[in-house]
Amino acid sequence: MTAPPARTADTAAPTRRFEGLVFFILSILIWPFLAIGMVGAYGFSVWMYQILSHSGGM
């Protein structure tokens, strides 16, 4: 078995600033779509429940 390569500047771990930037970008891109999807899923489930239980407004 060979030893893993030594860590150099090219293979260094991401910096704290870079990780914060990635988290910030992902949170801006993911959370709005996730929130819209959750509200849409809730609305769809209520709509399907009303169709299946015949409890429409009429």
C-alpha distance matrix in Angstrom:
0.0 3.8 6.7 9.3 12.3 15.1 18.1 20.9 24.4 23.4 20.9 23.0 24.0 27.4 30.4 32.7 35.5 33.5 32.5 36.2 37.4 35.2 36.4 40.0 39.8 38.3 40.9 43.7 42.6 41.5 44.1 47.2 46.0 44.9 48.3 50.2 48.3 49.0 52.7 52.9 51.2 53.7 56.6 55.6 55.2 58.7 60.2 58.8 60.0 63.4 63.5 62.5 64.7 67.7 68.1 68.8 71.5 74.2
3.8 0.0 3.8 6.5 8.8 11.7 14.9 17.5 21.0 20.1 17.8 20.0 21.5 25.0 27.8 30.4 33.0 31.1 30.5 34.2 35.2 33.2 34.8 38.2 38.0 36.8 39.5 42.2 41.2 40.4 43.1 46.1 45.1 44.2 47.6 49.5 47.8 48.6 52.3 52.5 51.2 53.6 56.5 55.6 55.5 58.9 60.3 59.1 60.4 63.8 63.9 63.1 65.4 68.2 68.6 69.1 71.6 74.4
6.7 3.8 0.0 3.8 6.4 8.6 11.7 14.6 18.2 17.9 15.4 17.1 18.6 22.2 24.8 27.3 30.1 28.4 27.9 31.5 32.7 31.0 32.4 35.8 35.9 34.9 37.4 40.2 39.5 38.8 41.3 44.4 43.7 42.8 46.0 48.1 46.6 47.3 50.9 51.4 50.2 52.5 55.4 54.8 54.6 57.9 59.5 58.5 59.7 63.0 63.4 62.7 64.8 67.7 67.8 68.3 70.6 73.6
9.3 6.5 3.8 0.0 3.8 6.5 8.8 11.9 15.2 14.6 11.8 13.7 15.1 18.6 21.4 23.9 26.6 24.8 24.2 27.9 29.0 27.3 28.8 32.2 32.2 31.2 33.8 36.5 35.8 35.2 37.8 40.9 40.2 39.4 42.6 44.7 43.3 44.1 47.7 48.2 47.1 49.4 52.3 51.7 51.7 55.0 56.5 55.6 57.0 60.2 60.6 60.0 62.2 64.9 65.0 65.4 67.6 70.6
12.3 8.8 6.4 3.8 0.0 3.8 6.4 8.7 12.2 11.5 9.5 11.7 13.9 17.3 19.9 22.9 25.2 23.4 23.5 27.1 27.9 26.5 28.4 31.5 31.4 30.9 33.6 36.0 35.4 35.3 37.9 40.9 40.4 39.9 43.0 45.0 43.9 44.9 48.3 48.8 48.0 50.4 53.1 52.7 52.9 56.1 57.5 56.9 58.3 61.5 61.8 61.5 63.7 66.3 66.3 66.5 68.6 71.6
15.1 11.7 8.6 6.5 3.8 0.0 3.8 6.2 10.0 10.5 8.8 9.9 12.5 16.0 18.1 21.0 23.5 22.1 22.4 25.9 26.9 25.9 27.8 30.7 31.0 30.8 33.3 35.7 35.5 35.5 37.9 40.9 40.8 40.3 43.3 45.4 44.6 45.5 48.8 49.5 48.9 51.1 53.8 53.6 53.9 56.9 58.5 58.1 59.4 62.5 63.0 62.8 64.9 67.5 67.2 67.4 69.4 72.5
18.1 14.9 11.7 8.8 6.4 3.8 0.0 3.8 7.0 7.9 5.8 6.2 8.9 12.4 14.3 17.4 19.7 18.4 18.8 22.2 23.2 22.4 24.4 27.2 27.5 27.5 30.0 32.3 32.3 32.4 34.8 37.7 37.8 37.4 40.3 42.5 41.8 42.7 45.9 46.8 46.3 48.5 51.2 51.1 51.5 54.4 56.0 55.8 57.1 60.1 60.8 60.7 62.7 65.2 64.8 64.9 66.7 69.9
20.9 17.5 14.6 11.9 8.7 6.2 3.8 0.0 3.8 5.4 5.4 6.0 9.6 12.3 13.9 17.4 19.0 17.8 18.9 22.2 22.7 22.3 24.6 27.1 27.2 27.7 30.3 32.2 32.2 32.9 35.3 38.0 38.2 38.2 41.0 43.0 42.6 43.7 46.8 47.6 47.4 49.6 52.1 52.2 52.8 55.7 57.1 57.1 58.6 61.4 62.0 62.2 64.2 66.6 66.1 66.0 67.7 70.9
24.4 21.0 18.2 15.2 12.2 10.0 7.0 3.8 0.0 3.8 5.6 5.2 8.8 10.5 11.6 15.2 16.3 15.1 16.9 19.9 20.1 20.0 22.6 24.7 24.8 25.7 28.3 29.9 30.1 31.0 33.4 36.0 36.4 36.6 39.3 41.2 41.1 42.4 45.2 46.1 46.2 48.4 50.7 50.9 51.8 54.5 55.9 56.0 57.6 60.3 61.0 61.3 63.4 65.6 65.0 64.7 66.2 69.4
23.4 20.1 17.9 14.6 11.5 10.5 7.9 5.4 3.8 0.0 3.8 5.7 9.0 10.4 12.5 16.2 17.0 15.0 16.6 19.9 19.6 19.0 21.9 24.1 23.7 24.3 27.3 28.8 28.5 29.5 32.2 34.6 34.6 35.0 37.9 39.6 39.3 40.8 43.7 44.3 44.3 46.7 49.0 49.0 49.9 52.8 54.0 54.0 55.8 58.4 58.9 59.3 61.5 63.6 63.2 62.8 64.5 67.6
20.9 17.8 15.4 11.8 9.5 8.8 5.8 5.4 5.6 3.8 0.0 3.8 6.5 8.9 11.6 15.1 16.6 14.5 15.3 18.9 19.1 18.0 20.5 23.2 22.9 23.1 25.9 27.9 27.5 28.0 30.7 33.3 33.2 33.3 36.2 38.1 37.6 38.8 41.9 42.6 42.3 44.7 47.1 47.1 47.8 50.7 52.0 51.9 53.5 56.3 56.9 57.0 59.2 61.5 61.1 60.9 62.7 65.8
23.0 20.0 17.1 13.7 11.7 9.9 6.2 6.0 5.2 5.7 3.8 0.0 3.8 6.4 8.5 11.9 13.7 12.2 13.0 16.4 17.1 16.6 18.7 21.3 21.6 22.0 24.5 26.5 26.7 27.2 29.5 32.3 32.6 32.5 35.2 37.3 37.0 38.1 41.0 42.0 41.9 44.0 46.5 46.7 47.3 50.1 51.6 51.7 53.2 55.9 56.7 56.9 58.8 61.2 60.6 60.4 62.1 65.3
24.0 21.5 18.6 15.1 13.9 12.5 8.9 9.6 8.8 9.0 6.5 3.8 0.0 3.8 6.4 9.2 11.5 10.0 9.9 13.4 14.6 13.8 15.5 18.4 19.0 19.0 21.3 23.6 23.9 24.1 26.2 29.2 29.6 29.3 31.9 34.2 33.9 34.7 37.7 38.9 38.7 40.6 43.2 43.6 44.1 46.8 48.4 48.5 49.8 52.6 53.5 53.7 55.5 57.9 57.2 57.2 58.8 62.0
27.4 25.0 22.2 18.6 17.3 16.0 12.4 12.3 10.5 10.4 8.9 6.4 3.8 0.0 3.8 6.6 8.2 6.2 6.6 10.0 10.9 10.3 12.4 14.9 15.5 15.9 18.2 20.2 20.7 21.3 23.4 26.2 26.8 26.7 29.2 31.4 31.4 32.4 35.2 36.4 36.4 38.4 40.8 41.3 42.0 44.6 46.2 46.5 47.9 50.5 51.5 51.9 53.7 55.9 55.1 54.8 56.3 59.6
30.4 27.8 24.8 21.4 19.9 18.1 14.3 13.9 11.6 12.5 11.6 8.5 6.4 3.8 0.0 3.8 5.4 5.2 6.3 8.6 9.9 10.7 12.4 14.3 15.5 16.6 18.3 20.1 21.3 22.1 23.7 26.4 27.6 27.5 29.6 32.0 32.4 33.2 35.7 37.2 37.5 39.2 41.6 42.4 43.2 45.5 47.2 47.8 49.0 51.5 52.7 53.2 54.8 57.0 56.0 55.7 56.9 60.3
32.7 30.4 27.3 23.9 22.9 21.0 17.4 17.4 15.2 16.2 15.1 11.9 9.2 6.6 3.8 0.0 3.8 5.5 5.1 6.2 8.6 9.9 10.5 12.2 14.3 15.3 16.3 18.4 20.0 20.6 21.7 24.6 26.0 25.8 27.5 30.2 30.8 31.2 33.7 35.5 35.8 37.2 39.6 40.7 41.3 43.4 45.3 46.1 47.1 49.5 51.0 51.5 52.9 55.1 53.9 53.6 54.7 58.2
35.5 33.0 30.1 26.6 25.2 23.5 19.7 19.0 16.3 17.0 16.6 13.7 11.5 8.2 5.4 3.8 0.0 3.8 5.5 5.1 6.2 8.7 9.8 10.5 12.3 14.2 15.2 16.6 18.4 19.7 20.8 23.2 24.9 25.1 26.7 29.1 30.0 30.8 32.9 34.7 35.4 36.8 39.0 40.2 41.1 43.1 44.8 45.8 47.0 49.2 50.6 51.4 52.8 54.8 53.5 53.0 53.9 57.4
33.5 31.1 28.4 24.8 23.4 22.1 18.4 17.8 15.1 15.0 14.5 12.2 10.0 6.2 5.2 5.5 3.8 0.0 3.8 5.4 5.0 6.2 8.6 9.8 10.6 12.2 14.1 15.4 16.5 17.9 19.6 22.0 23.2 23.6 25.6 27.7 28.4 29.4 31.8 33.1 33.8 35.5 37.7 38.5 39.6 41.8 43.3 44.1 45.6 47.8 49.0 49.8 51.4 53.3 52.3 51.7 52.8 56.2
32.5 30.5 27.9 24.2 23.5 22.4 18.8 18.9 16.9 16.6 15.3 13.0 9.9 6.6 6.3 5.1 5.5 3.8 0.0 3.8 5.4 5.1 6.1 8.5 9.9 10.5 12.1 14.2 15.4 15.9 17.4 20.3 21.4 21.2 23.3 25.8 26.2 26.9 29.4 31.0 31.3 33.0 35.3 36.2 37.0 39.2 40.9 41.6 42.9 45.2 46.5 47.1 48.7 50.8 49.7 49.4 50.6 54.0
36.2 34.2 31.5 27.9 27.1 25.9 22.2 22.2 19.9 19.9 18.9 16.4 13.4 10.0 8.6 6.2 5.1 5.4 3.8 0.0 3.8 5.5 5.1 6.1 8.6 9.9 10.4 12.3 14.3 15.1 15.9 18.6 20.3 20.2 21.8 24.3 25.2 25.8 28.0 29.8 30.4 31.8 34.0 35.3 36.1 38.0 39.8 40.8 42.0 44.2 45.6 46.4 47.8 49.8 48.5 48.0 49.0 52.5
37.4 35.2 32.7 29.0 27.9 26.9 23.2 22.7 20.1 19.6 19.1 17.1 14.6 10.9 9.9 8.6 6.2 5.0 5.4 3.8 0.0 3.8 5.4 5.1 6.2 8.5 9.8 10.7 12.3 14.0 15.3 17.4 19.0 19.7 21.3 23.4 24.4 25.5 27.5 29.0 30.0 31.6 33.5 34.7 35.9 37.8 39.3 40.4 41.9 43.9 45.1 46.2 47.7 49.5 48.3 47.6 48.5 51.9
35.2 33.2 31.0 27.3 26.5 25.9 22.4 22.3 20.0 19.0 18.0 16.6 13.8 10.3 10.7 9.9 8.7 6.2 5.1 5.5 3.8 0.0 3.8 5.4 5.2 6.1 8.5 10.0 10.6 11.7 13.7 16.1 17.0 17.5 19.7 21.7 22.2 23.5 25.8 27.0 27.7 29.6 31.6 32.4 33.6 35.8 37.2 38.0 39.6 41.8 42.9 43.7 45.5 47.3 46.3 45.7 46.9 50.2
36.4 34.8 32.4 28.8 28.4 27.8 24.4 24.6 22.6 21.9 20.5 18.7 15.5 12.4 12.4 10.5 9.8 8.6 6.1 5.1 5.4 3.8 0.0 3.8 5.5 5.2 6.0 8.6 9.9 10.2 11.3 14.2 15.5 15.4 17.2 19.7 20.3 21.0 23.4 25.1 25.6 27.1 29.4 30.4 31.3 33.4 35.1 36.0 37.2 39.5 40.8 41.6 43.1 45.0 43.9 43.4 44.6 48.0
40.0 38.2 35.8 32.2 31.5 30.7 27.2 27.1 24.7 24.1 23.2 21.3 18.4 14.9 14.3 12.2 10.5 9.8 8.5 6.1 5.1 5.4 3.8 0.0 3.8 5.5 5.2 6.2 8.7 10.0 10.6 12.7 14.8 15.2 16.5 18.7 20.0 20.9 22.7 24.5 25.5 26.9 28.8 30.1 31.3 33.1 34.7 35.9 37.3 39.2 40.6 41.7 43.1 44.8 43.5 42.7 43.6 47.0
39.8 38.0 35.9 32.2 31.4 31.0 27.5 27.2 24.8 23.7 22.9 21.6 19.0 15.5 15.5 14.3 12.3 10.6 9.9 8.6 6.2 5.2 5.5 3.8 0.0 3.8 5.5 5.2 6.2 8.5 10.2 11.8 13.1 14.3 16.0 17.6 18.8 20.3 22.1 23.3 24.6 26.4 28.0 29.0 30.6 32.5 33.7 34.9 36.6 38.4 39.5 40.8 42.4 44.0 42.9 42.0 42.9 46.2
38.3 36.8 34.9 31.2 30.9 30.8 27.5 27.7 25.7 24.3 23.1 22.0 19.0 15.9 16.6 15.3 14.2 12.2 10.5 9.9 8.5 6.1 5.2 5.5 3.8 0.0 3.8 5.4 5.1 5.7 8.0 10.3 11.0 11.5 13.8 15.7 16.2 17.6 19.9 21.0 21.8 23.7 25.6 26.4 27.7 29.9 31.2 32.1 33.7 35.8 36.9 37.9 39.6 41.4 40.4 39.7 40.9 44.2
40.9 39.5 37.4 33.8 33.6 33.3 30.0 30.3 28.3 27.3 25.9 24.5 21.3 18.2 18.3 16.3 15.2 14.1 12.1 10.4 9.8 8.5 6.0 5.2 5.5 3.8 0.0 3.8 5.5 5.3 5.5 8.3 10.0 10.1 11.5 13.9 14.9 15.7 17.8 19.4 20.3 21.8 23.8 25.0 26.2 28.0 29.6 30.8 32.1 34.1 35.5 36.5 38.0 39.7 38.4 37.8 38.8 42.2
43.7 42.2 40.2 36.5 36.0 35.7 32.3 32.2 29.9 28.8 27.9 26.5 23.6 20.2 20.1 18.4 16.6 15.4 14.2 12.3 10.7 10.0 8.6 6.2 5.2 5.4 3.8 0.0 3.8 5.9 6.1 6.9 9.2 10.5 11.4 13.0 14.8 16.1 17.5 19.0 20.5 22.0 23.4 24.9 26.5 28.1 29.3 30.8 32.4 34.0 35.3 36.8 38.2 39.6 38.3 37.3 38.0 41.4
42.6 41.2 39.5 35.8 35.4 35.5 32.3 32.2 30.1 28.5 27.5 26.7 23.9 20.7 21.3 20.0 18.4 16.5 15.4 14.3 12.3 10.6 9.9 8.7 6.2 5.1 5.5 3.8 0.0 3.8 6.1 6.5 7.1 9.1 10.9 11.8 13.0 15.0 16.7 17.4 18.9 21.0 22.3 23.1 25.0 26.9 27.8 29.1 31.0 32.7 33.6 35.0 36.8 38.2 37.2 36.1 37.1 40.3
41.5 40.4 38.8 35.2 35.3 35.5 32.4 32.9 31.0 29.5 28.0 27.2 24.1 21.3 22.1 20.6 19.7 17.9 15.9 15.1 14.0 11.7 10.2 10.0 8.5 5.7 5.3 5.9 3.8 0.0 3.8 5.8 5.5 6.0 8.6 10.2 10.5 12.1 14.4 15.3 16.2 18.3 20.0 20.8 22.2 24.4 25.6 26.5 28.2 30.2 31.3 32.4 34.1 35.8 34.8 34.1 35.3 38.6
44.1 43.1 41.3 37.8 37.9 37.9 34.8 35.3 33.4 32.2 30.7 29.5 26.2 23.4 23.7 21.7 20.8 19.6 17.4 15.9 15.3 13.7 11.3 10.6 10.2 8.0 5.5 6.1 6.1 3.8 0.0 3.8 5.5 5.0 6.0 8.5 9.7 10.4 12.2 14.0 15.0 16.4 18.2 19.6 20.8 22.6 24.1 25.4 26.8 28.6 30.1 31.2 32.6 34.2 33.0 32.3 33.3 36.7
47.2 46.1 44.4 40.9 40.9 40.9 37.7 38.0 36.0 34.6 33.3 32.3 29.2 26.2 26.4 24.6 23.2 22.0 20.3 18.6 17.4 16.1 14.2 12.7 11.8 10.3 8.3 6.9 6.5 5.8 3.8 0.0 3.8 5.4 5.2 6.2 8.5 9.9 10.7 12.2 14.1 15.5 16.6 18.1 19.9 21.4 22.5 24.2 25.8 27.2 28.6 30.2 31.6 32.8 31.5 30.4 31.2 34.5
46.0 45.1 43.7 40.2 40.4 40.8 37.8 38.2 36.4 34.6 33.2 32.6 29.6 26.8 27.6 26.0 24.9 23.2 21.4 20.3 19.0 17.0 15.5 14.8 13.1 11.0 10.0 9.2 7.1 5.5 5.5 3.8 0.0 3.8 5.5 5.1 6.0 8.5 10.0 10.4 12.0 14.2 15.2 16.1 18.0 20.0 20.7 22.0 24.0 25.6 26.6 28.0 29.8 31.1 30.2 29.1 30.3 33.4
44.9 44.2 42.8 39.4 39.9 40.3 37.4 38.2 36.6 35.0 33.3 32.5 29.3 26.7 27.5 25.8 25.1 23.6 21.2 20.2 19.7 17.5 15.4 15.2 14.3 11.5 10.1 10.5 9.1 6.0 5.0 5.4 3.8 0.0 3.8 5.5 5.0 6.1 8.7 9.8 10.3 12.2 14.2 15.1 16.3 18.4 19.8 20.8 22.3 24.3 25.5 26.6 28.2 29.9 28.9 28.3 29.6 32.9
48.3 47.6 46.0 42.6 43.0 43.3 40.3 41.0 39.3 37.9 36.2 35.2 31.9 29.2 29.6 27.5 26.7 25.6 23.3 21.8 21.3 19.7 17.2 16.5 16.0 13.8 11.5 11.4 10.9 8.6 6.0 5.2 5.5 3.8 0.0 3.8 5.4 5.1 6.3 8.5 9.8 10.7 12.4 14.1 15.4 16.7 18.3 19.9 21.2 22.8 24.4 25.7 26.9 28.4 27.0 26.3 27.3 30.8
50.2 49.5 48.1 44.7 45.0 45.4 42.5 43.0 41.2 39.6 38.1 37.3 34.2 31.4 32.0 30.2 29.1 27.7 25.8 24.3 23.4 21.7 19.7 18.7 17.6 15.7 13.9 13.0 11.8 10.2 8.5 6.2 5.1 5.5 3.8 0.0 3.8 5.5 5.3 6.0 8.5 9.9 10.6 12.1 14.2 15.5 16.4 18.2 19.9 21.2 22.4 24.2 25.6 26.7 25.5 24.4 25.3 28.6
48.3 47.8 46.6 43.3 43.9 44.6 41.8 42.6 41.1 39.3 37.6 37.0 33.9 31.4 32.4 30.8 30.0 28.4 26.2 25.2 24.4 22.2 20.3 20.0 18.8 16.2 14.9 14.8 13.0 10.5 9.7 8.5 6.0 5.0 5.4 3.8 0.0 3.8 5.5 5.0 6.0 8.5 9.8 10.3 12.1 14.2 15.1 16.1 18.0 19.8 20.8 22.1 23.9 25.3 24.5 23.7 25.2 28.3
49.0 48.6 47.3 44.1 44.9 45.5 42.7 43.7 42.4 40.8 38.8 38.1 34.7 32.4 33.2 31.2 30.8 29.4 26.9 25.8 25.5 23.5 21.0 20.9 20.3 17.6 15.7 16.1 15.0 12.1 10.4 9.9 8.5 6.1 5.1 5.5 3.8 0.0 3.8 5.4 5.1 6.2 8.6 9.8 10.5 12.4 14.1 15.2 16.4 18.4 19.9 20.9 22.3 24.0 22.9 22.5 24.0 27.4
52.7 52.3 50.9 47.7 48.3 48.8 45.9 46.8 45.2 43.7 41.9 41.0 37.7 35.2 35.7 33.7 32.9 31.8 29.4 28.0 27.5 25.8 23.4 22.7 22.1 19.9 17.8 17.5 16.7 14.4 12.2 10.7 10.0 8.7 6.3 5.3 5.5 3.8 0.0 3.8 5.5 5.1 6.2 8.6 9.9 10.7 12.3 14.2 15.3 16.7 18.4 20.0 21.0 22.3 20.8 20.1 21.2 24.6
52.9 52.5 51.4 48.2 48.8 49.5 46.8 47.6 46.1 44.3 42.6 42.0 38.9 36.4 37.2 35.5 34.7 33.1 31.0 29.8 29.0 27.0 25.1 24.5 23.3 21.0 19.4 19.0 17.4 15.3 14.0 12.2 10.4 9.8 8.5 6.0 5.0 5.4 3.8 0.0 3.8 5.4 5.1 6.0 8.5 9.9 10.4 12.1 14.1 15.3 16.4 18.2 19.8 20.8 19.9 18.8 20.2 23.3
51.2 51.2 50.2 47.1 48.0 48.9 46.3 47.4 46.2 44.3 42.3 41.9 38.7 36.4 37.5 35.8 35.4 33.8 31.3 30.4 30.0 27.7 25.6 25.5 24.6 21.8 20.3 20.5 18.9 16.2 15.0 14.1 12.0 10.3 9.8 8.5 6.0 5.1 5.5 3.8 0.0 3.8 5.4 5.0 6.1 8.6 9.8 10.4 12.1 14.2 15.2 16.3 18.0 19.6 19.0 18.6 20.6 23.6
53.7 53.6 52.5 49.4 50.4 51.1 48.5 49.6 48.4 46.7 44.7 44.0 40.6 38.4 39.2 37.2 36.8 35.5 33.0 31.8 31.6 29.6 27.1 26.9 26.4 23.7 21.8 22.0 21.0 18.3 16.4 15.5 14.2 12.2 10.7 9.9 8.5 6.2 5.1 5.4 3.8 0.0 3.8 5.4 5.1 6.3 8.6 9.9 10.5 12.4 14.3 15.3 16.3 18.0 16.8 16.6 18.4 21.7
56.6 56.5 55.4 52.3 53.1 53.8 51.2 52.1 50.7 49.0 47.1 46.5 43.2 40.8 41.6 39.6 39.0 37.7 35.3 34.0 33.5 31.6 29.4 28.8 28.0 25.6 23.8 23.4 22.3 20.0 18.2 16.6 15.2 14.2 12.4 10.6 9.8 8.6 6.2 5.1 5.4 3.8 0.0 3.8 5.5 5.2 6.1 8.6 9.9 10.7 12.4 14.3 15.3 16.3 15.0 14.1 15.6 18.8
55.6 55.6 54.8 51.7 52.7 53.6 51.1 52.2 50.9 49.0 47.1 46.7 43.6 41.3 42.4 40.7 40.2 38.5 36.2 35.3 34.7 32.4 30.4 30.1 29.0 26.4 25.0 24.9 23.1 20.8 19.6 18.1 16.1 15.1 14.1 12.1 10.3 9.8 8.6 6.0 5.0 5.4 3.8 0.0 3.8 5.5 5.0 6.1 8.5 9.9 10.5 12.2 14.1 15.1 14.8 14.0 16.2 18.9
55.2 55.5 54.6 51.7 52.9 53.9 51.5 52.8 51.8 49.9 47.8 47.3 44.1 42.0 43.2 41.3 41.1 39.6 37.0 36.1 35.9 33.6 31.3 31.3 30.6 27.7 26.2 26.5 25.0 22.2 20.8 19.9 18.0 16.3 15.4 14.2 12.1 10.5 9.9 8.5 6.1 5.1 5.5 3.8 0.0 3.8 5.4 5.1 6.0 8.6 9.8 10.4 11.9 13.9 13.4 13.7 16.3 19.1
58.7 58.9 57.9 55.0 56.1 56.9 54.4 55.7 54.5 52.8 50.7 50.1 46.8 44.6 45.5 43.4 43.1 41.8 39.2 38.0 37.8 35.8 33.4 33.1 32.5 29.9 28.0 28.1 26.9 24.4 22.6 21.4 20.0 18.4 16.7 15.5 14.2 12.4 10.7 9.9 8.6 6.3 5.2 5.5 3.8 0.0 3.8 5.5 5.0 6.2 8.7 9.9 10.4 11.8 10.6 10.7 12.9 16.0
60.2 60.3 59.5 56.5 57.5 58.5 56.0 57.1 55.9 54.0 52.0 51.6 48.4 46.2 47.2 45.3 44.8 43.3 40.9 39.8 39.3 37.2 35.1 34.7 33.7 31.2 29.6 29.3 27.8 25.6 24.1 22.5 20.7 19.8 18.3 16.4 15.1 14.1 12.3 10.4 9.8 8.6 6.1 5.0 5.4 3.8 0.0 3.8 5.5 5.2 6.3 8.7 10.0 10.5 9.9 9.0 11.5 14.1
58.8 59.1 58.5 55.6 56.9 58.1 55.8 57.1 56.0 54.0 51.9 51.7 48.5 46.5 47.8 46.1 45.8 44.1 41.6 40.8 40.4 38.0 36.0 35.9 34.9 32.1 30.8 30.8 29.1 26.5 25.4 24.2 22.0 20.8 19.9 18.2 16.1 15.2 14.2 12.1 10.4 9.9 8.6 6.1 5.1 5.5 3.8 0.0 3.8 5.4 5.0 6.1 8.4 9.7 10.4 10.4 13.7 15.7
60.0 60.4 59.7 57.0 58.3 59.4 57.1 58.6 57.6 55.8 53.5 53.2 49.8 47.9 49.0 47.1 47.0 45.6 42.9 42.0 41.9 39.6 37.2 37.3 36.6 33.7 32.1 32.4 31.0 28.2 26.8 25.8 24.0 22.3 21.2 19.9 18.0 16.4 15.3 14.1 12.1 10.5 9.9 8.5 6.0 5.0 5.5 3.8 0.0 3.8 5.4 5.2 5.9 8.2 8.2 9.5 12.8 15.0
63.4 63.8 63.0 60.2 61.5 62.5 60.1 61.4 60.3 58.4 56.3 55.9 52.6 50.5 51.5 49.5 49.2 47.8 45.2 44.2 43.9 41.8 39.5 39.2 38.4 35.8 34.1 34.0 32.7 30.2 28.6 27.2 25.6 24.3 22.8 21.2 19.8 18.4 16.7 15.3 14.2 12.4 10.7 9.9 8.6 6.2 5.2 5.4 3.8 0.0 3.8 5.5 5.2 5.7 5.1 5.7 9.1 11.2
63.5 63.9 63.4 60.6 61.8 63.0 60.8 62.0 61.0 58.9 56.9 56.7 53.5 51.5 52.7 51.0 50.6 49.0 46.5 45.6 45.1 42.9 40.8 40.6 39.5 36.9 35.5 35.3 33.6 31.3 30.1 28.6 26.6 25.5 24.4 22.4 20.8 19.9 18.4 16.4 15.2 14.3 12.4 10.5 9.8 8.7 6.3 5.0 5.4 3.8 0.0 3.8 5.7 5.3 7.0 7.0 10.6 11.7
62.5 63.1 62.7 60.0 61.5 62.8 60.7 62.2 61.3 59.3 57.0 56.9 53.7 51.9 53.2 51.5 51.4 49.8 47.1 46.4 46.2 43.7 41.6 41.7 40.8 37.9 36.5 36.8 35.0 32.4 31.2 30.2 28.0 26.6 25.7 24.2 22.1 20.9 20.0 18.2 16.3 15.3 14.3 12.2 10.4 9.9 8.7 6.1 5.2 5.5 3.8 0.0 3.8 5.6 8.0 9.5 13.3 14.2
64.7 65.4 64.8 62.2 63.7 64.9 62.7 64.2 63.4 61.5 59.2 58.8 55.5 53.7 54.8 52.9 52.8 51.4 48.7 47.8 47.7 45.5 43.1 43.1 42.4 39.6 38.0 38.2 36.8 34.1 32.6 31.6 29.8 28.2 26.9 25.6 23.9 22.3 21.0 19.8 18.0 16.3 15.3 14.1 11.9 10.4 10.0 8.4 5.9 5.2 5.7 3.8 0.0 3.8 5.4 8.2 11.8 12.7
67.7 68.2 67.7 64.9 66.3 67.5 65.2 66.6 65.6 63.6 61.5 61.2 57.9 55.9 57.0 55.1 54.8 53.3 50.8 49.8 49.5 47.3 45.0 44.8 44.0 41.4 39.7 39.6 38.2 35.8 34.2 32.8 31.1 29.9 28.4 26.7 25.3 24.0 22.3 20.8 19.6 18.0 16.3 15.1 13.9 11.8 10.5 9.7 8.2 5.7 5.3 5.6 3.8 0.0 3.8 5.6 9.1 9.3
68.1 68.6 67.8 65.0 66.3 67.2 64.8 66.1 65.0 63.2 61.1 60.6 57.2 55.1 56.0 53.9 53.5 52.3 49.7 48.5 48.3 46.3 43.9 43.5 42.9 40.4 38.4 38.3 37.2 34.8 33.0 31.5 30.2 28.9 27.0 25.5 24.5 22.9 20.8 19.9 19.0 16.8 15.0 14.8 13.4 10.6 9.9 10.4 8.2 5.1 7.0 8.0 5.4 3.8 0.0 3.8 6.6 8.0
68.8 69.1 68.3 65.4 66.5 67.4 64.9 66.0 64.7 62.8 60.9 60.4 57.2 54.8 55.7 53.6 53.0 51.7 49.4 48.0 47.6 45.7 43.4 42.7 42.0 39.7 37.8 37.3 36.1 34.1 32.3 30.4 29.1 28.3 26.3 24.4 23.7 22.5 20.1 18.8 18.6 16.6 14.1 14.0 13.7 10.7 9.0 10.4 9.5 5.7 7.0 9.5 8.2 5.6 3.8 0.0 3.8 5.5
71.5 71.6 70.6 67.6 68.6 69.4 66.7 67.7 66.2 64.5 62.7 62.1 58.8 56.3 56.9 54.7 53.9 52.8 50.6 49.0 48.5 46.9 44.6 43.6 42.9 40.9 38.8 38.0 37.1 35.3 33.3 31.2 30.3 29.6 27.3 25.3 25.2 24.0 21.2 20.2 20.6 18.4 15.6 16.2 16.3 12.9 11.5 13.7 12.8 9.1 10.6 13.3 11.8 9.1 6.6 3.8 0.0 3.8
74.2 74.4 73.6 70.6 71.6 72.5 69.9 70.9 69.4 67.6 65.8 65.3 62.0 59.6 60.3 58.2 57.4 56.2 54.0 52.5 51.9 50.2 48.0 47.0 46.2 44.2 42.2 41.4 40.3 38.6 36.7 34.5 33.4 32.9 30.8 28.6 28.3 27.4 24.6 23.3 23.6 21.7 18.8 18.9 19.1 16.0 14.1 15.7 15.0 11.2 11.7 14.2 12.7 9.3 8.0 5.5 3.8 0.0
